[in-house]
Amino acid sequence: MNKILILGFHTINLILIIFYLYPRSLLGLLLYDDSSIQPQITKDFLISSNHFYLFIVLSVMGILAYHNTRRIYFLVNYLFFLSIIIELFHMFIPNRSFEVSDLFGNIMGVVVVFVFYKIQQKYE
């Protein structure tokens, strides 16, 4: 079971990186046949909701895959730095732009999951 979760985490991680580094919207291309349209799950409020949800999913998968191991803190640091680095890459990718709300959505997704994980660990 744990190997399946680890494989799932790494697969989602790779897909996320591909989607983030693509010069347009792959989801828009897949859903609307138009790569200039970015699908929006919910309205943004101070942070990008799409980025927040995506990093919640990625963080939950990572926590489930690596809980009760010494790699959990490496995972959290990796997700935190990944959320920053991939957003910074948007400054150099054509048709993409760096947005602070996206960056904070990424970071908040990681932070929220890690806080819940620490609370759960405390009461376990």
C-alpha positions, 0 to 999 in steps of 0.5 A: 500500500505504501509503495502505491502511495509513494508512486501516486505522490511522485506521479502527481508531482511530475504531472504538476511540474509539467502543467506548471512549466507548460507555456499555456494551460494544459487543462484549458487545452484538454477541457476547452480545446483552448490553451489560453483558457485557465479553468477556475475551480472556485473564485480566488480570495487573496490567494489563488484557489486553484494553486491552494487546492492543487498543493493541498492534494499534493501535500496530502499525497506526500504526507500519506506516502511518507508519514511515520518516516524520517523523510516527512520533514524533507518532504515538507521542505521540498514542497515548500521550495517547489511551490516557490521555485515553480512560481518563479519559473513563470517569470521566464516561461512565455505566456506565463507570469509570476503572481504573488497570489499563486505563490501564496496559494501554493505555500498555504496549501502546504502549510495547511496540510502540515499543520493538520498533520502535526495536530493529528500527530499530537493527538495520536 
